Amino acid sequence: MNELYSEHPVMFKNNPLGFIASLILCVVGVGLIIFLVWHLKNKASKLIVTDKEVLFEQGLLSKERSEVSISSVRTVKVKQSFFNRIFGTGTIEIYTAGDSPEIVAVGMPDPNKIRELIKN
């Protein structure tokens, strides 16, 4: 299997105001806890696109893996706010047969590249 894309969600680009606020709160001590929890949550999620499948992993101690064959993907939806478009991040939703998405990956860098990789 040829790995085409493998990324964790980004912190600063996805929420720059929250990132700056947590850094400012680090002086008080509360921001360090917020920053650490946020960092661990981002590192616990990973989206991998290969030439045959899309794999989304979540969790640190207990893992949840969602695997979708690229041939069964019906729709790839990219959601981006104004700030997401400026910083090049967004939410990826991958649909197969149902009305609800099989995979939802929030805060992924280069979401349009992911959509193109899956559709081609």
N, CA, C and O atoms as CSV, one atom per row, in Angstrom:
chain,resi,resn,atom,element,x,y,z
A,1,MET,N,N,0.826,-1.176,0.000
A,1,MET,CA,C,0.000,0.000,0.000
A,1,MET,C,C,0.872,1.242,0.000
A,1,MET,O,O,1.789,1.373,0.811
A,2,ASN,N,N,0.581,2.134,-0.902
A,2,ASN,CA,C,1.325,3.372,-1.027
A,2,ASN,C,C,0.630,4.465,-0.219
A,2,ASN,O,O,-0.512,4.816,-0.516
A,3,GLU,N,N,1.298,5.007,0.797
A,3,GLU,CA,C,0.715,6.032,1.659
A,3,GLU,C,C,0.833,7.390,0.971
A,3,GLU,O,O,1.936,7.878,0.724
A,4,LEU,N,N,-0.313,7.994,0.666
A,4,LEU,CA,C,-0.344,9.270,-0.048
A,4,LEU,C,C,-0.418,10.467,0.898
A,4,LEU,O,O,0.077,11.547,0.576
A,5,TYR,N,N,-1.031,10.278,2.055
A,5,TYR,CA,C,-1.235,11.379,3.007
A,5,TYR,C,C,-1.303,10.790,4.407
A,5,TYR,O,O,-1.961,9.772,4.623
A,6,SER,N,N,-0.634,11.416,5.345
A,6,SER,CA,C,-0.668,10.969,6.732
A,6,SER,C,C,-0.395,12.175,7.626
A,6,SER,O,O,0.737,12.653,7.704
A,7,GLU,N,N,-1.435,12.666,8.300
A,7,GLU,CA,C,-1.307,13.870,9.117
A,7,GLU,C,C,-2.163,13.795,10.365
A,7,GLU,O,O,-3.184,13.108,10.401
A,8,HIS,N,N,-1.725,14.518,11.393
A,8,HIS,CA,C,-2.507,14.778,12.592
A,8,HIS,C,C,-3.190,16.130,12.419
A,8,HIS,O,O,-2.723,16.946,11.624
A,9,PRO,N,N,-4.282,16.394,13.138
A,9,PRO,CA,C,-4.864,17.739,13.097
A,9,PRO,C,C,-3.854,18.766,13.613
A,9,PRO,O,O,-3.012,18.455,14.455
A,10,VAL,N,N,-3.953,19.980,13.101
A,10,VAL,CA,C,-3.036,21.038,13.521
A,10,VAL,C,C,-3.682,21.871,14.618
A,10,VAL,O,O,-4.907,21.951,14.714
A,11,MET,N,N,-2.840,22.492,15.447
A,11,MET,CA,C,-3.366,23.269,16.565
A,11,MET,C,C,-3.512,24.745,16.210
A,11,MET,O,O,-4.621,25.280,16.227
A,12,PHE,N,N,-2.412,25.402,15.891
A,12,PHE,CA,C,-2.445,26.850,15.676
A,12,PHE,C,C,-3.293,27.221,14.473
A,12,PHE,O,O,-4.133,28.117,14.560
A,13,LYS,N,N,-3.087,26.549,13.358
A,13,LYS,CA,C,-3.804,26.892,12.135
A,13,LYS,C,C,-5.302,26.640,12.248
A,13,LYS,O,O,-6.090,27.354,11.628
A,14,ASN,N,N,-5.710,25.647,13.023
A,14,ASN,CA,C,-7.114,25.323,13.160
A,14,ASN,C,C,-7.841,26.299,14.082
A,14,ASN,O,O,-9.000,26.631,13.836
A,15,ASN,N,N,-7.177,26.760,15.136
A,15,ASN,CA,C,-7.793,27.672,16.099
A,15,ASN,C,C,-6.733,28.643,16.620
A,15,ASN,O,O,-6.250,28.476,17.740
A,16,PRO,N,N,-6.361,29.655,15.829
A,16,PRO,CA,C,-5.266,30.542,16.243
A,16,PRO,C,C,-5.579,31.355,17.496
A,16,PRO,O,O,-4.696,31.582,18.324
A,17,LEU,N,N,-6.828,31.795,17.642
A,17,LEU,CA,C,-7.176,32.589,18.819
A,17,LEU,C,C,-7.138,31.739,20.089
A,17,LEU,O,O,-6.663,32.199,21.127
A,18,GLY,N,N,-7.626,30.524,20.014
A,18,GLY,CA,C,-7.568,29.618,21.161
A,18,GLY,C,C,-6.136,29.257,21.523
A,18,GLY,O,O,-5.802,29.123,22.700
A,19,PHE,N,N,-5.296,29.101,20.513
A,19,PHE,CA,C,-3.882,28.785,20.736
A,19,PHE,C,C,-3.185,29.930,21.461
A,19,PHE,O,O,-2.460,29.708,22.431
A,20,ILE,N,N,-3.404,31.151,20.990
A,20,ILE,CA,C,-2.776,32.327,21.616
A,20,ILE,C,C,-3.313,32.529,23.033
A,20,ILE,O,O,-2.553,32.857,23.944
A,21,ALA,N,N,-4.625,32.333,23.221
A,21,ALA,CA,C,-5.212,32.486,24.560
A,21,ALA,C,C,-4.645,31.459,25.534
A,21,ALA,O,O,-4.375,31.787,26.689
A,22,SER,N,N,-4.463,30.216,25.080
A,22,SER,CA,C,-3.909,29.199,25.985
A,22,SER,C,C,-2.447,29.493,26.304
A,22,SER,O,O,-1.992,29.201,27.410
A,23,LEU,N,N,-1.706,30.061,25.364
A,23,LEU,CA,C,-0.325,30.447,25.656
A,23,LEU,C,C,-0.267,31.593,26.665
A,23,LEU,O,O,0.589,31.604,27.550
A,24,ILE,N,N,-1.177,32.554,26.528
A,24,ILE,CA,C,-1.229,33.660,27.493
A,24,ILE,C,C,-1.617,33.145,28.870
A,24,ILE,O,O,-1.074,33.599,29.877
A,25,LEU,N,N,-2.546,32.207,28.923
A,25,LEU,CA,C,-2.979,31.642,30.208
A,25,LEU,C,C,-1.924,30.740,30.835
A,25,LEU,O,O,-2.041,30.378,32.006
A,26,CYS,N,N,-0.900,30.372,30.077
A,26,CYS,CA,C,0.188,29.557,30.637
A,26,CYS,C,C,0.900,30.297,31.757
A,26,CYS,O,O,1.451,29.672,32.665
A,27,VAL,N,N,0.893,31.620,31.700
A,27,VAL,CA,C,1.501,32.420,32.764
A,27,VAL,C,C,0.779,32.168,34.082
A,27,VAL,O,O,1.412,32.111,35.136
A,28,VAL,N,N,-0.528,32.020,34.027
A,28,VAL,CA,C,-1.332,31.759,35.227
A,28,VAL,C,C,-1.204,30.303,35.656
A,28,VAL,O,O,-1.303,30.004,36.846
A,29,GLY,N,N,-0.990,29.411,34.729
A,29,GLY,CA,C,-0.871,27.991,35.040
A,29,GLY,C,C,-2.011,27.175,34.469
A,29,GLY,O,O,-1.835,25.995,34.166
A,30,VAL,N,N,-3.178,27.783,34.317
A,30,VAL,CA,C,-4.336,27.077,33.777
A,30,VAL,C,C,-4.143,26.785,32.290
A,30,VAL,O,O,-4.546,25.731,31.797
A,31,GLY,N,N,-3.529,27.720,31.590
A,31,GLY,CA,C,-3.320,27.552,30.160
A,31,GLY,C,C,-2.452,26.363,29.818
A,31,GLY,O,O,-2.624,25.755,28.761
A,32,LEU,N,N,-1.520,26.020,30.695
A,32,LEU,CA,C,-0.649,24.871,30.455
A,32,LEU,C,C,-1.459,23.577,30.410
A,32,LEU,O,O,-1.205,22.709,29.575
A,33,ILE,N,N,-2.423,23.453,31.300
A,33,ILE,CA,C,-3.284,22.265,31.317
A,33,ILE,C,C,-4.146,22.223,30.057
A,33,ILE,O,O,-4.276,21.177,29.422
A,34,ILE,N,N,-4.736,23.368,29.699
A,34,ILE,CA,C,-5.558,23.441,28.488
A,34,ILE,C,C,-4.726,23.092,27.266
A,34,ILE,O,O,-5.154,22.310,26.417
A,35,PHE,N,N,-3.539,23.672,27.180
A,35,PHE,CA,C,-2.643,23.441,26.049
A,35,PHE,C,C,-2.225,21.974,25.966
A,35,PHE,O,O,-2.194,21.407,24.874
A,36,LEU,N,N,-1.909,21.359,27.085
A,36,LEU,CA,C,-1.483,19.964,27.106
A,36,LEU,C,C,-2.614,19.025,26.678
A,36,LEU,O,O,-2.395,18.111,25.884
A,37,VAL,N,N,-3.820,19.250,27.202
A,37,VAL,CA,C,-4.968,18.410,26.830
A,37,VAL,C,C,-5.275,18.562,25.344
A,37,VAL,O,O,-5.544,17.576,24.658
A,38,TRP,N,N,-5.236,19.788,24.853
A,38,TRP,CA,C,-5.492,20.060,23.440
A,38,TRP,C,C,-4.443,19.382,22.556
A,38,TRP,O,O,-4.779,18.794,21.528
A,39,HIS,N,N,-3.180,19.465,22.957
A,39,HIS,CA,C,-2.095,18.840,22.195
A,39,HIS,C,C,-2.258,17.315,22.155
A,39,HIS,O,O,-2.109,16.699,21.099
A,40,LEU,N,N,-2.561,16.718,23.292
A,40,LEU,CA,C,-2.749,15.260,23.331
A,40,LEU,C,C,-3.948,14.824,22.488
A,40,LEU,O,O,-3.904,13.787,21.826
A,41,LYS,N,N,-5.012,15.616,22.515
A,41,LYS,CA,C,-6.195,15.294,21.713
A,41,LYS,C,C,-5.858,15.329,20.222
A,41,LYS,O,O,-6.314,14.474,19.463
A,42,ASN,N,N,-5.060,16.315,19.799
A,42,ASN,CA,C,-4.668,16.395,18.392
A,42,ASN,C,C,-3.726,15.265,17.998
A,42,ASN,O,O,-3.842,14.718,16.902
A,43,LYS,N,N,-2.804,14.915,18.869
A,43,LYS,CA,C,-1.865,13.832,18.554
A,43,LYS,C,C,-2.533,12.459,18.603
A,43,LYS,O,O,-1.999,11.485,18.072
A,44,ALA,N,N,-3.699,12.384,19.239
A,44,ALA,CA,C,-4.409,11.112,19.326
A,44,ALA,C,C,-5.236,10.821,18.080
A,44,ALA,O,O,-5.758,9.716,17.935
A,45,SER,N,N,-5.366,11.794,17.177
A,45,SER,CA,C,-6.123,11.610,15.935
A,45,SER,C,C,-5.163,11.637,14.750
A,45,SER,O,O,-4.221,12.429,14.716
A,46,LYS,N,N,-5.414,10.763,13.784
A,46,LYS,CA,C,-4.560,10.723,12.603
A,46,LYS,C,C,-5.376,10.229,11.413
A,46,LYS,O,O,-6.113,9.248,11.511
A,47,LEU,N,N,-5.230,10.928,10.287
A,47,LEU,CA,C,-5.887,10.543,9.045
A,47,LEU,C,C,-4.826,10.063,8.065
A,47,LEU,O,O,-3.843,10.756,7.803
A,48,ILE,N,N,-5.039,8.871,7.529
A,48,ILE,CA,C,-4.101,8.271,6.586
A,48,ILE,C,C,-4.863,7.928,5.306
A,48,ILE,O,O,-5.891,7.252,5.346
A,49,VAL,N,N,-4.348,8.401,4.176
A,49,VAL,CA,C,-4.931,8.076,2.868
A,49,VAL,C,C,-3.892,7.286,2.092
A,49,VAL,O,O,-2.781,7.763,1.860
A,50,THR,N,N,-4.260,6.078,1.694
A,50,THR,CA,C,-3.395,5.261,0.852
A,50,THR,C,C,-4.037,5.171,-0.532
A,50,THR,O,O,-5.079,5.776,-0.782
A,51,ASP,N,N,-3.415,4.422,-1.410
A,51,ASP,CA,C,-3.979,4.282,-2.749
A,51,ASP,C,C,-5.229,3.402,-2.774
A,51,ASP,O,O,-5.937,3.387,-3.781
A,52,LYS,N,N,-5.519,2.669,-1.695
A,52,LYS,CA,C,-6.679,1.780,-1.676
A,52,LYS,C,C,-7.699,2.088,-0.596
A,52,LYS,O,O,-8.858,1.691,-0.722
A,53,GLU,N,N,-7.297,2.801,0.489
A,53,GLU,CA,C,-8.230,3.026,1.593
A,53,GLU,C,C,-7.929,4.318,2.336
A,53,GLU,O,O,-6.866,4.920,2.187
A,54,VAL,N,N,-8.915,4.724,3.149
A,54,VAL,CA,C,-8.781,5.871,4.041
A,54,VAL,C,C,-8.924,5.322,5.459
A,54,VAL,O,O,-9.884,4.615,5.763
A,55,LEU,N,N,-7.966,5.649,6.319
A,55,LEU,CA,C,-7.955,5.162,7.692
A,55,LEU,C,C,-7.918,6.357,8.633
A,55,LEU,O,O,-7.079,7.245,8.481
A,56,PHE,N,N,-8.832,6.380,9.614
A,56,PHE,CA,C,-8.861,7.442,10.616
A,56,PHE,C,C,-8.754,6.796,11.986
A,56,PHE,O,O,-9.596,5.983,12.367
A,57,GLU,N,N,-7.710,7.163,12.727
A,57,GLU,CA,C,-7.464,6.612,14.064
A,57,GLU,C,C,-7.676,7.691,15.109
A,57,GLU,O,O,-7.276,8.840,14.922
A,58,GLN,N,N,-8.316,7.309,16.221
A,58,GLN,CA,C,-8.517,8.219,17.341
A,58,GLN,C,C,-8.224,7.481,18.634
A,58,GLN,O,O,-8.495,6.286,18.756
A,59,GLY,N,N,-7.661,8.211,19.611
A,59,GLY,CA,C,-7.454,7.667,20.941
A,59,GLY,C,C,-6.004,7.492,21.298
A,59,GLY,O,O,-5.159,7.230,20.442
A,60,LEU,N,N,-5.720,7.643,22.600
A,60,LEU,CA,C,-4.368,7.431,23.109
A,60,LEU,C,C,-4.209,6.039,23.685
A,60,LEU,O,O,-3.397,5.250,23.202
A,61,LEU,N,N,-4.976,5.739,24.712
A,61,LEU,CA,C,-4.862,4.430,25.352
A,61,LEU,C,C,-5.746,3.391,24.671
A,61,LEU,O,O,-5.293,2.290,24.358
A,62,SER,N,N,-7.000,3.746,24.446
A,62,SER,CA,C,-7.871,2.863,23.673
A,62,SER,C,C,-8.045,3.484,22.301
A,62,SER,O,O,-8.269,4.690,22.194
A,63,LYS,N,N,-7.949,2.697,21.267
A,63,LYS,CA,C,-7.972,3.188,19.890
A,63,LYS,C,C,-9.305,2.877,19.221
A,63,LYS,O,O,-9.918,1.835,19.454
A,64,GLU,N,N,-9.727,3.808,18.390
A,64,GLU,CA,C,-10.883,3.600,17.521
A,64,GLU,C,C,-10.412,3.844,16.098
A,64,GLU,O,O,-9.908,4.922,15.785
A,65,ARG,N,N,-10.572,2.857,15.243
A,65,ARG,CA,C,-10.109,2.961,13.861
A,65,ARG,C,C,-11.290,2.829,12.914
A,65,ARG,O,O,-12.081,1.892,13.018
A,66,SER,N,N,-11.402,3.775,11.990
A,66,SER,CA,C,-12.412,3.712,10.940
A,66,SER,C,C,-11.675,3.552,9.626
A,66,SER,O,O,-10.769,4.321,9.307
A,67,GLU,N,N,-12.075,2.544,8.870
A,67,GLU,CA,C,-11.403,2.230,7.615
A,67,GLU,C,C,-12.440,2.172,6.505
A,67,GLU,O,O,-13.443,1.468,6.615
A,68,VAL,N,N,-12.187,2.922,5.430
A,68,VAL,CA,C,-13.115,2.980,4.312
A,68,VAL,C,C,-12.323,2.731,3.031
A,68,VAL,O,O,-11.279,3.345,2.810
A,69,SER,N,N,-12.816,1.844,2.205
A,69,SER,CA,C,-12.190,1.588,0.911
A,69,SER,C,C,-12.463,2.773,-0.013
A,69,SER,O,O,-13.580,3.289,-0.042
A,70,ILE,N,N,-11.472,3.200,-0.754
A,70,ILE,CA,C,-11.628,4.355,-1.635
A,70,ILE,C,C,-12.673,4.082,-2.714
A,70,ILE,O,O,-13.355,5.004,-3.163
A,71,SER,N,N,-12.803,2.838,-3.126
A,71,SER,CA,C,-13.796,2.516,-4.156
A,71,SER,C,C,-15.228,2.671,-3.644
A,71,SER,O,O,-16.145,2.835,-4.449
A,72,SER,N,N,-15.447,2.622,-2.323
A,72,SER,CA,C,-16.801,2.757,-1.784
A,72,SER,C,C,-17.141,4.183,-1.355
A,72,SER,O,O,-18.255,4.432,-0.894
A,73,VAL,N,N,-16.207,5.125,-1.497
A,73,VAL,CA,C,-16.464,6.511,-1.123
A,73,VAL,C,C,-17.397,7.139,-2.148
A,73,VAL,O,O,-17.132,7.122,-3.350
A,74,ARG,N,N,-18.500,7.697,-1.642
A,74,ARG,CA,C,-19.491,8.343,-2.510
A,74,ARG,C,C,-19.250,9.845,-2.568
A,74,ARG,O,O,-19.276,10.442,-3.644
A,75,THR,N,N,-19.013,10.461,-1.398
A,75,THR,CA,C,-18.854,11.914,-1.335
A,75,THR,C,C,-17.771,12.270,-0.331
A,75,THR,O,O,-17.650,11.637,0.718
A,76,VAL,N,N,-16.986,13.286,-0.660
A,76,VAL,CA,C,-16.009,13.857,0.270
A,76,VAL,C,C,-16.368,15.326,0.425
A,76,VAL,O,O,-16.327,16.094,-0.536
A,77,LYS,N,N,-16.720,15.706,1.646
A,77,LYS,CA,C,-17.150,17.072,1.910
A,77,LYS,C,C,-16.064,17.792,2.705
A,77,LYS,O,O,-15.542,17.251,3.680
A,78,VAL,N,N,-15.725,19.012,2.287
A,78,VAL,CA,C,-14.745,19.844,2.981
A,78,VAL,C,C,-15.472,21.044,3.554
A,78,VAL,O,O,-16.155,21.768,2.830
A,79,LYS,N,N,-15.324,21.255,4.865
A,79,LYS,CA,C,-15.915,22.423,5.528
A,79,LYS,C,C,-14.783,23.316,6.021
A,79,LYS,O,O,-13.872,22.863,6.714
A,80,GLN,N,N,-14.857,24.601,5.648
A,80,GLN,CA,C,-13.839,25.561,6.054
A,80,GLN,C,C,-14.490,26.881,6.429
A,80,GLN,O,O,-15.303,27.418,5.678
A,81,SER,N,N,-14.128,27.400,7.596
A,81,SER,CA,C,-14.557,28.741,7.965
A,81,SER,C,C,-13.618,29.739,7.300
A,81,SER,O,O,-12.689,29.352,6.591
A,82,PHE,N,N,-13.864,31.017,7.532
A,82,PHE,CA,C,-13.010,32.048,6.949
A,82,PHE,C,C,-11.566,31.887,7.414
A,82,PHE,O,O,-10.642,31.913,6.601
A,83,PHE,N,N,-11.373,31.718,8.734
A,83,PHE,CA,C,-10.021,31.551,9.267
A,83,PHE,C,C,-9.390,30.242,8.791
A,83,PHE,O,O,-8.186,30.187,8.542
A,84,ASN,N,N,-10.200,29.190,8.665
A,84,ASN,CA,C,-9.683,27.922,8.143
A,84,ASN,C,C,-9.161,28.084,6.723
A,84,ASN,O,O,-8.126,27.516,6.376
A,85,ARG,N,N,-9.863,28.847,5.904
A,85,ARG,CA,C,-9.423,29.070,4.526
A,85,ARG,C,C,-8.115,29.860,4.492
A,85,ARG,O,O,-7.243,29.583,3.668
A,86,ILE,N,N,-7.977,30.842,5.382
A,86,ILE,CA,C,-6.749,31.639,5.429
A,86,ILE,C,C,-5.562,30.767,5.807
A,86,ILE,O,O,-4.493,30.875,5.207
A,87,PHE,N,N,-5.748,29.894,6.810
A,87,PHE,CA,C,-4.643,29.072,7.316
A,87,PHE,C,C,-4.519,27.717,6.629
A,87,PHE,O,O,-3.580,26.976,6.918
A,88,GLY,N,N,-5.437,27.372,5.727
A,88,GLY,CA,C,-5.315,26.130,4.961
A,88,GLY,C,C,-5.682,24.875,5.728
A,88,GLY,O,O,-5.078,23.822,5.522
A,89,THR,N,N,-6.674,24.976,6.619
A,89,THR,CA,C,-7.150,23.808,7.354
A,89,THR,C,C,-8.647,23.644,7.126
A,89,THR,O,O,-9.284,24.488,6.496
A,90,GLY,N,N,-9.205,22.550,7.643
A,90,GLY,CA,C,-10.641,22.347,7.518
A,90,GLY,C,C,-11.077,20.999,8.048
A,90,GLY,O,O,-10.269,20.205,8.531
A,91,THR,N,N,-12.357,20.761,7.946
A,91,THR,CA,C,-12.966,19.503,8.373
A,91,THR,C,C,-13.275,18.664,7.143
A,91,THR,O,O,-13.846,19.157,6.171
A,92,ILE,N,N,-12.896,17.399,7.191
A,92,ILE,CA,C,-13.143,16.451,6.107
A,92,ILE,C,C,-14.245,15.497,6.558
A,92,ILE,O,O,-14.158,14.905,7.633
A,93,GLU,N,N,-15.271,15.352,5.742
A,93,GLU,CA,C,-16.328,14.369,5.997
A,93,GLU,C,C,-16.364,13.408,4.814
A,93,GLU,O,O,-16.482,13.830,3.663
A,94,ILE,N,N,-16.261,12.112,5.104
A,94,ILE,CA,C,-16.253,11.090,4.058
A,94,ILE,C,C,-17.523,10.260,4.184
A,94,ILE,O,O,-17.787,9.653,5.222
A,95,TYR,N,N,-18.305,10.245,3.106
A,95,TYR,CA,C,-19.574,9.527,3.070
A,95,TYR,C,C,-19.446,8.302,2.160
A,95,TYR,O,O,-18.777,8.342,1.127
A,96,THR,N,N,-20.104,7.216,2.570
A,96,THR,CA,C,-20.175,6.033,1.700
A,96,THR,C,C,-21.628,5.844,1.262
A,96,THR,O,O,-22.049,6.480,0.295
A,97,ALA,N,N,-22.391,5.016,1.919
A,97,ALA,CA,C,-23.740,4.708,1.460
A,97,ALA,C,C,-24.828,5.479,2.203
A,97,ALA,O,O,-25.873,5.763,1.617
A,98,GLY,N,N,-24.620,5.823,3.457
A,98,GLY,CA,C,-25.674,6.430,4.261
A,98,GLY,C,C,-25.695,7.946,4.199
A,98,GLY,O,O,-24.951,8.575,3.446
A,99,ASP,N,N,-26.584,8.519,5.026
A,99,ASP,CA,C,-26.712,9.971,5.099
A,99,ASP,C,C,-25.758,10.599,6.097
A,99,ASP,O,O,-25.546,11.811,6.073
A,100,SER,N,N,-25.181,9.794,6.971
A,100,SER,CA,C,-24.217,10.322,7.943
A,100,SER,C,C,-22.806,9.926,7.507
A,100,SER,O,O,-22.606,8.862,6.921
A,101,PRO,N,N,-21.828,10.794,7.797
A,101,PRO,CA,C,-20.462,10.502,7.347
A,101,PRO,C,C,-19.843,9.336,8.103
A,101,PRO,O,O,-20.087,9.162,9.297
A,102,GLU,N,N,-19.049,8.546,7.412
A,102,GLU,CA,C,-18.324,7.437,8.023
A,102,GLU,C,C,-17.118,7.962,8.800
A,102,GLU,O,O,-16.796,7.458,9.876
A,103,ILE,N,N,-16.454,8.979,8.247
A,103,ILE,CA,C,-15.267,9.557,8.879
A,103,ILE,C,C,-15.430,11.069,8.922
A,103,ILE,O,O,-15.766,11.693,7.915
A,104,VAL,N,N,-15.188,11.663,10.103
A,104,VAL,CA,C,-15.165,13.116,10.261
A,104,VAL,C,C,-13.828,13.464,10.910
A,104,VAL,O,O,-13.577,13.102,12.060
A,105,ALA,N,N,-12.979,14.161,10.175
A,105,ALA,CA,C,-11.661,14.557,10.665
A,105,ALA,C,C,-11.616,16.083,10.742
A,105,ALA,O,O,-11.674,16.763,9.717
A,106,VAL,N,N,-11.513,16.614,11.955
A,106,VAL,CA,C,-11.554,18.057,12.202
A,106,VAL,C,C,-10.131,18.608,12.289
A,106,VAL,O,O,-9.254,17.991,12.893
A,107,GLY,N,N,-9.915,19.768,11.683
A,107,GLY,CA,C,-8.642,20.475,11.810
A,107,GLY,C,C,-7.509,19.912,10.973
A,107,GLY,O,O,-6.343,20.030,11.350
A,108,MET,N,N,-7.831,19.307,9.853
A,108,MET,CA,C,-6.798,18.696,9.019
A,108,MET,C,C,-6.156,19.727,8.092
A,108,MET,O,O,-6.853,20.553,7.503
A,109,PRO,N,N,-4.829,19.681,7.963
A,109,PRO,CA,C,-4.163,20.577,7.019
A,109,PRO,C,C,-4.411,20.129,5.584
A,109,PRO,O,O,-4.498,18.934,5.303
A,110,ASP,N,N,-4.524,21.087,4.690
A,110,ASP,CA,C,-4.721,20.839,3.255
A,110,ASP,C,C,-5.937,19.947,2.968
A,110,ASP,O,O,-5.776,18.882,2.372
A,111,PRO,N,N,-7.144,20.349,3.372
A,111,PRO,CA,C,-8.305,19.473,3.164
A,111,PRO,C,C,-8.667,19.257,1.699
A,111,PRO,O,O,-9.168,18.194,1.333
A,112,ASN,N,N,-8.417,20.254,0.866
A,112,ASN,CA,C,-8.740,20.072,-0.563
A,112,ASN,C,C,-7.789,19.078,-1.231
A,112,ASN,O,O,-8.174,18.392,-2.178
A,113,LYS,N,N,-6.557,19.000,-0.744
A,113,LYS,CA,C,-5.613,17.993,-1.255
A,113,LYS,C,C,-6.112,16.592,-0.899
A,113,LYS,O,O,-6.023,15.670,-1.710
A,114,ILE,N,N,-6.633,16.440,0.308
A,114,ILE,CA,C,-7.167,15.145,0.741
A,114,ILE,C,C,-8.347,14.760,-0.148
A,114,ILE,O,O,-8.446,13.617,-0.596
A,115,ARG,N,N,-9.236,15.712,-0.400
A,115,ARG,CA,C,-10.399,15.440,-1.257
A,115,ARG,C,C,-9.961,15.007,-2.650
A,115,ARG,O,O,-10.515,14.058,-3.205
A,116,GLU,N,N,-8.978,15.689,-3.215
A,116,GLU,CA,C,-8.480,15.324,-4.541
A,116,GLU,C,C,-7.832,13.933,-4.549
A,116,GLU,O,O,-8.023,13.162,-5.490
A,117,LEU,N,N,-7.067,13.617,-3.498
A,117,LEU,CA,C,-6.432,12.290,-3.416
A,117,LEU,C,C,-7.476,11.181,-3.377
A,117,LEU,O,O,-7.305,10.139,-4.009
A,118,ILE,N,N,-8.557,11.406,-2.635
A,118,ILE,CA,C,-9.584,10.376,-2.506
A,118,ILE,C,C,-10.399,10.252,-3.791
A,118,ILE,O,O,-10.710,9.140,-4.217
A,119,LYS,N,N,-10.746,11.370,-4.407
A,119,LYS,CA,C,-11.574,11.343,-5.608
A,119,LYS,C,C,-10.831,10.828,-6.840
A,119,LYS,O,O,-11.456,10.291,-7.755
A,120,ASN,N,N,-9.510,10.983,-6.877
A,120,ASN,CA,C,-8.743,10.510,-8.039
A,120,ASN,C,C,-8.212,9.178,-7.719
A,120,ASN,O,O,-7.529,8.572,-8.544
